[in-house]
Amino acid sequence: MKRNTTFFYLLSLLFLFNLGCNTQPSVDPETNLYKEDWSSLGQHNEAPQWFKNAKLGIYFHWGVYSVPAYSSEWYARNMHLKDHYVNKYHLENYGSLNEFGYHDFVPLFKAEHFDASEWAKLFKQAGAKFAGPVAEHHDGFSMWASKITPWNVMDKGPKKDIMKELKTAIDNQGMKFITTFHHAKHLQRSKVLGEEDKYSHYPFFADIPPSSNDPELAMLYGNIPPEKWHEDVWLGKLKEVIDNYEPDIIWFDYVLDKIPEKYRKAFAAYYLNQAGDKEVVIIRKQHDLPQSLSIEDLEQSRKKQIGTKTWMTDATISDGSWSYTKNLGVKSATDVLHMLVDIVSKNGILLLNISPKADGSIPENQKEALLSMGNWLSQYGEAIYDTEAWHHFGEGPTAQPEGHFKNKNVFNKLKYTAEDIRYTVKDYNIYAIFLGDPARGEML
């Protein structure tokens, strides 16, 4: 990266205090099993050292919604909303909802240029220590070879086990494997539970595909009795991925609090017990799982001060949609690095999203940004990886709001100066990272 993007300066100081990490008790040594209650599950070490050291992961919104490449990954919902601009676009380009429904995009999702090894290599070069797919977004299409739903990448669309190929390639690059789940919003709660429409991805209107009683279409559109959906679909899909792909990290999107508590407990106990001695991580938003069990995630925002516990930001490399759309703008590598440095200085970790095309290719502007990031991290990663927050995260004039999704636009527009400095520590070193280029000859 050019010198005028991010200036790195290292200060070595002796510490006179202990930088040891807190430890948590293990599970019952007699059974070595977690029970389905929060007290037992809370014995899990939610932030193992490998995770604290990683600092950067990469995932990607890529699926059936990448085919229309219009608006965002919420195309599947918005195409059904009368008077919505996505609905208008769909009618003009594909016809009525009954002529061409969301399920009709599935055969067009072919992933013909997808190369898991090339993707994993790129993520490694970008500096990621863990990577993996959006396993299932709100739309109900599974990115693995599922036996639970026919709407999966092995049976439809690409006709290959995308997750298996990614798991193998990411393992081969020495990275940890993350799978993210957004399927808590898949159930049509507005119809089967009479809840607000915002808690359902697909709106329920008569005489369009999401209201179909056809068993196959109902599985895609979430038109399923809630008891069956919670047990067989929501929990069943998680167990299937845990059993067949052994993710190191499982991350949840919002609306997880709408899943009855007994199923959330059942998931956590199953995942932790199946992991055995392997140190795994569970990540959630808001307060959807106890903090003693899981890592807090702040979407597109950050903490204002140092977090008392390890936390995460998930953010996208683009300026707009999380999935690929035509003419999608991309953040500069400098802006992403500044975000990463700010997060790490406050005891956080960045999960960065990219947006591949439906054919499985990654746009060149996204590749360039990732490689530029990796170039900087290959030179100065000493100040990022394996570090901890200092007692003071930094200084400088650029103000930040409280970390909350409603402030995402403020965070996305932040521009730092040479007076903005962030600190990290490792061993007996303090690292000072300048988020700008100090004037030549200026005393530091």
Summary of the structure (lengths in Angstrom):
residues: 444
radius of gyration: 22.2
end to end distance: 21.6
largest distance: 72.8
contacts: 1486
relative contact order: 0.16
helix: 35%
strand: 17%
